[in-house]
Amino acid sequence: LAQALSKLGASSHSEQSRKMSRMLLVWTAGLGAGVVAAAESAAVAQQCSSGSDAASCPVRGPQGVDLMQRSFVHSELAITQQLHGDYDCDGDGVQDCGKWDYRMGMCQNQAVCGHLYKFPDATLDRSCRCRKCPSFPGTAFGDAMLKNPEQAGAPFNAMSWGLFKNWADHMDTCAPWVMPRDDTALQNLLAYARGKGYKVRISGAGHSAGGIVTDGQNRQVLVLSLAEYTAPGEWEFGIRDMPNGSKRATANAGWTQFHLFEKIRPLGFFVPAQTAGYFFSLGGIVANSVHGGSYRAGFIHSYVTRMRVMLFDGSIKIIEAEEDLRYWRCSFGLHGIILGVEMQLEQREQLQMYAVKEKMSAWNSEEFWKFIKHTAEADLP
């Protein structure tokens, strides 16, 4: 550093000096960020050891994780923090953001906070900022009825979940994320959207990558979720016996697999295929070409035998003929909203999932199928 300063002083008016000064600026900023990170890591360690909120503490002690930052793409209608600062989202003087949940791998208070890096953020906590958008008057993005239905006196009973983003947190938009609570609320929301000329997109758990639900470019888009929805009667949950002795379960499409398993596992039942996780919504699994499958089973949506759906005009239908069901499976919400699904069940008292690891002697077809059939115990001929 001393040599660089000496060289800079000897040629202060040259192009070389200007380049050197820029180098020193970056170097000094990086060094300062490292010092701040070390100090904050020590503070976090001391706070966690004193019995602080475990959700804000690293699972393992500070080992450089504070300096890790995530890169992701915002829509060009971009989230901004110009109204009440980065961490106080509603201007009430209370900090809403600024805490990273190390166990969940995301910012706390997801309804209003997101990972929005600004140089020179040294910790993940500092990058948990308010997710705000410009006002966008006259659009769905700026509609108070969609952004805060309960306070604005909206003509539909719904909860707001902030602005839509996907699970991976790399698709962040200004589209209102609305959660109607029943059929009437859904019908009234659709009527309201039609009257305003809005486009309604349907989301599940938001696990899909890219802009499958919305890419945030169209300001007239609102996103609908069934996370708060309650279905009537058997379409919330029910089990019926079939003439051949098998059983089928009907369930709210806004439920996750965890909700379904909570009901059917104590009875010894499973769905014929499994997903990589229990947190995907049933409606999202059925409406997309994703998840499920085993050596002798296909996608989970192939085991759906009935659906309760709502069309664009709010009318509700029960779909059970295979020639109709085949068009609703993997339909991406283009036909309407899947409100409930009926699935085939199979008796299975126990299910164990585990991983195996083996180094192959060569990468060829023979070694591959040897691993699948023997090491991985595939039930294949």
BELBELSUL-V26454 format. One record per residue. RES is the residue in one letter. OMEGA is omega in radians with two decimals (999 if undefined). NEAR is the number of other C-alpha atoms within 8 Angstrom. D_LAST is the distance of its C-alpha to the last C-alpha in Angstrom with 2 decimals. Layout:
BEGIN
RES&OMEGA&NEAR&D_LAST, RES&OMEGA&NEAR&D_LAST
END
This chain:
BEGIN
L&3.13&4&68.99, A&3.12&5&72.72, Q&3.14&6&72.45, A&3.12&8&70.87, L&3.12&8&73.66, S&3.14&8&76.30, K&3.13&9&74.91, L&3.13&11&74.74, G&-3.10&8&78.40, A&-3.11&6&79.57, S&-2.98&9&78.24, S&-3.07&8&78.15, H&-3.10&6&78.85, S&3.04&7&76.43, E&3.14&6&73.03, Q&-3.13&7&71.67, S&3.13&13&73.06, R&3.08&10&71.40, K&-3.11&8&68.01, M&-3.13&10&68.64, S&3.10&9&69.62, R&3.10&8&66.36, M&-3.12&8&64.46, L&3.12&8&66.43, L&3.12&8&65.82, V&-3.13&8&62.05, W&-3.11&8&62.28, T&3.12&8&64.54, A&3.12&9&62.42, G&3.13&8&59.29, L&3.13&8&61.21, G&3.12&8&62.59, A&3.13&11&59.16, G&3.11&9&57.92, V&3.12&8&60.91, V&-3.14&9&60.38, A&-3.14&12&56.67, A&-3.14&8&57.59, A&-3.13&8&60.23, E&3.09&9&57.99, S&3.11&10&55.16, A&3.13&9&57.71, A&3.10&8&58.92, V&-3.14&9&55.41, A&-3.14&11&54.82, Q&-3.14&8&58.15, Q&-3.13&9&57.53, C&-3.12&11&54.08, S&-3.13&7&55.47, S&3.04&6&58.19, G&3.13&7&55.79, S&3.11&8&55.41, D&-3.05&7&52.81, A&-3.09&7&49.45, A&-3.12&7&47.82, S&-3.12&10&50.07, C&3.08&13&49.51, P&3.09&8&46.97, V&2.99&6&44.11, R&-3.09&5&45.14, G&-3.11&6&48.70, P&-3.14&10&50.00, Q&3.14&6&48.29, G&-3.09&6&48.99, V&3.14&6&46.89, D&-3.12&12&50.12, L&3.14&9&50.47, M&3.10&8&47.02, Q&-3.07&8&47.31, R&3.09&6&44.80, S&3.13&5&45.22, F&-3.02&7&44.50, V&3.02&7&45.88, H&3.00&11&48.29, S&-3.09&12&49.15, E&3.04&6&52.41, L&3.06&10&53.99, A&3.03&10&53.57, I&3.11&13&54.00, T&3.12&8&57.51, Q&-3.03&12&59.47, Q&-2.97&6&63.01, L&-3.05&4&64.16, H&-3.12&10&64.28, G&-3.03&8&62.88, D&-2.96&10&59.42, Y&3.05&12&58.88, D&-2.94&14&61.06, C&-3.08&14&59.29, D&3.06&5&61.78, G&-3.12&7&65.02, D&3.12&5&65.81, G&3.13&5&66.36, V&3.14&6&63.19, Q&-3.13&8&60.45, D&-3.07&11&57.21, C&3.13&16&55.13, G&3.11&13&55.11, K&3.11&11&52.51, W&3.09&12&49.00, D&-3.06&12&46.41, Y&3.14&11&44.74, R&-3.12&9&42.15, M&-3.14&5&40.98, G&-3.14&7&41.54, M&3.09&9&43.88, C&3.01&15&47.51, Q&3.12&11&48.81, N&-3.03&8&50.14, Q&-3.12&7&47.59, A&-3.09&7&49.44, V&-3.06&14&52.24, C&3.09&14&51.24, G&3.14&13&49.00, H&-3.09&12&48.51, L&-3.04&7&51.23, Y&2.98&10&52.22, K&3.08&6&55.81, F&0.08&4&57.26, P&3.12&6&58.10, D&-3.10&10&55.89, A&-3.13&11&55.19, T&3.08&12&52.92, L&3.10&14&50.21, D&-3.10&9&52.61, R&-3.12&11&55.15, S&3.07&13&52.68, C&-3.04&18&51.96, R&3.09&14&54.37, C&3.09&14&55.20, R&-3.08&12&53.21, K&3.12&10&56.05, C&2.97&10&56.71, P&-3.02&7&59.92, S&-3.13&6&61.37, F&-3.11&8&60.22, P&3.10&7&62.70, G&3.14&6&61.87, T&3.06&10&58.11, A&-3.14&13&55.16, F&-3.09&15&55.07, G&-3.06&11&58.61, D&-3.13&10&58.55, A&3.12&8&59.74, M&3.14&10&58.25, L&-3.08&13&54.76, K&3.11&13&55.42, N&-3.02&10&56.92, P&-3.05&15&56.65, E&-3.13&10&58.13, Q&-3.08&6&61.21, A&-3.12&8&61.83, G&-3.11&7&61.85, A&3.14&10&59.02, P&3.10&7&58.65, F&-3.11&11&55.10, N&-3.04&11&54.00, A&3.06&12&51.75, M&3.06&12&51.28, S&3.02&12&51.33, W&3.08&11&48.80, G&-3.08&10&50.79, L&-3.04&13&49.48, F&2.95&12&45.94, K&-3.13&10&43.84, N&-3.02&12&40.13, W&-3.08&10&38.27, A&3.06&7&38.33, D&3.09&10&42.11, H&3.01&11&42.34, M&-3.05&15&43.09, D&-3.04&15&46.38, T&3.06&14&48.39, C&-3.12&14&51.55, A&3.10&13&49.89, P&-3.13&16&50.76, W&-2.97&15&47.82, V&-3.08&15&48.68, M&3.10&14&47.07, P&-2.99&16&48.37, R&3.14&13&48.35, D&-3.10&10&47.95, D&-3.13&7&47.78, T&3.11&7&51.50, A&3.10&12&51.39, L&-3.13&12&48.62, Q&3.14&11&50.60, N&3.10&10&53.78, L&3.12&11&52.14, L&3.11&12&50.79, A&3.11&10&54.26, Y&-3.14&9&55.90, A&3.11&11&53.64, R&-3.12&9&54.36, G&-3.12&7&58.06, K&-3.10&6&57.98, G&3.14&7&55.80, Y&3.03&12&53.06, K&-3.10&9&49.39, V&3.06&10&46.96, R&-3.03&11&43.65, I&3.12&10&41.09, S&2.97&11&39.43, G&3.09&14&36.86, A&3.13&9&36.67, G&-3.05&8&37.60, H&-3.11&9&34.52, S&3.13&8&34.14, A&3.05&9&35.49, G&-3.04&6&38.27, G&-3.12&8&40.36, I&3.08&7&37.86, V&3.04&9&40.20, T&3.10&8&43.37, D&3.08&11&44.55, G&-3.07&14&47.99, Q&-3.11&8&49.91, N&-3.06&6&50.96, R&-3.13&11&53.63, Q&-3.10&10&53.28, V&2.93&15&49.78, L&-3.11&15&49.16, V&-3.09&14&45.85, L&3.10&12&44.92, S&3.10&13&42.70, L&-3.07&14&41.80, A&3.13&8&41.90, E&-3.03&11&45.06, Y&3.01&11&44.27, T&-3.11&8&44.43, A&3.14&11&43.03, P&2.97&6&44.72, G&-3.06&6&43.56, E&-3.11&8&39.94, W&2.91&13&39.02, E&2.95&12&39.85, F&3.06&10&37.40, G&3.07&9&36.45, I&3.10&8&33.79, R&3.12&7&33.70, D&3.11&8&32.11, M&-3.12&8&30.36, P&-3.12&5&30.88, N&3.11&4&27.28, G&3.12&6&27.79, S&3.13&10&26.04, K&3.07&11&28.13, R&-3.14&12&28.95, A&2.98&12&31.05, T&-3.09&14&33.68, A&3.03&14&34.86, N&-3.11&15&37.38, A&3.08&14&35.86, G&3.09&15&37.99, W&2.95&14&36.21, T&3.05&12&33.73, Q&3.11&11&30.46, F&3.11&9&32.44, H&3.14&8&34.85, L&-3.13&10&32.15, F&3.10&9&30.41, E&3.14&8&33.89, K&-2.98&8&34.11, I&-3.12&10&30.70, R&3.09&9&29.54, P&3.12&7&32.40, L&3.10&6&31.16, G&-3.09&10&27.61, F&3.03&12&26.02, F&2.92&11&24.00, V&-3.02&10&23.06, P&-3.14&10&19.36, A&-3.09&11&19.17, Q&3.08&10&21.19, T&3.12&9&23.54, A&-3.13&6&24.73, G&-3.07&5&27.92, Y&-2.94&8&29.70, F&3.10&8&32.78, F&3.13&12&31.79, S&-3.13&13&33.55, L&3.12&14&31.72, G&3.13&14&33.68, G&3.11&12&32.83, I&-3.08&13&29.08, V&-3.03&12&29.27, A&-3.13&14&31.78, N&3.14&10&29.97, S&-3.05&8&26.69, V&2.84&6&25.88, H&3.10&10&24.02, G&3.13&11&21.11, G&3.03&12&17.45, S&-3.08&8&14.40, Y&-3.11&7&10.68, R&-3.12&7&10.77, A&-3.14&8&14.52, G&3.09&9&17.18, F&3.12&12&20.75, I&-3.08&16&22.82, H&3.12&10&25.21, S&3.14&7&22.73, Y&3.06&9&23.19, V&-3.06&12&26.97, T&3.05&11&28.50, R&3.03&12&32.20, M&2.95&14&34.45, R&-3.00&13&38.12, V&3.05&13&39.61, M&3.14&13&43.04, L&-3.04&11&44.26, F&-3.09&8&46.78, D&3.12&8&49.73, G&3.12&10&48.74, S&-3.06&8&47.60, I&-3.14&8&44.64, K&2.98&8&41.99, I&-3.12&8&39.00, I&3.13&10&36.10, E&3.09&9&33.61, A&-3.08&7&32.97, E&-3.14&7&29.69, E&3.05&6&31.68, D&-3.12&9&33.73, L&-3.08&13&31.13, R&3.11&7&29.16, Y&3.12&8&32.30, W&3.03&9&32.91, R&3.11&11&29.50, C&-3.08&10&29.86, S&3.08&10&33.52, F&3.13&6&35.05, G&-3.08&10&37.90, L&3.14&5&39.27, H&-3.07&8&39.48, G&-3.07&9&40.95, I&3.03&9&40.28, I&-3.08&13&37.31, L&-3.11&14&39.09, G&-3.14&16&36.48, V&2.97&17&32.87, E&-3.08&12&31.11, M&2.98&12&27.49, Q&3.07&13&24.92, L&3.01&12&24.46, E&-3.14&10&22.01, Q&3.11&7&23.09, R&-3.04&8&22.00, E&-3.10&6&24.59, Q&3.04&5&23.40, L&3.12&5&21.68, Q&3.10&4&21.71, M&-3.14&4&21.32, Y&-3.11&4&21.89, A&3.06&4&21.68, V&-3.09&6&20.58, K&3.13&4&22.23, E&3.09&6&21.59, K&-3.12&4&23.37, M&3.12&7&21.37, S&3.11&5&23.09, A&3.10&5&22.68, W&3.11&7&21.59, N&-3.07&6&19.23, S&-3.11&6&15.76, E&-3.14&6&14.70, E&3.13&11&16.19, F&-3.10&10&14.89, W&3.02&8&11.14, K&3.11&9&12.19, F&-3.08&10&13.93, I&-3.01&10&11.36, K&-3.04&11&8.60, H&-3.10&8&11.43, T&-3.13&9&14.69, A&3.03&8&13.72, E&3.13&7&11.37, A&3.12&8&8.90, D&-3.09&7&6.95, L&3.13&6&3.82, P&999&2&0.00
END
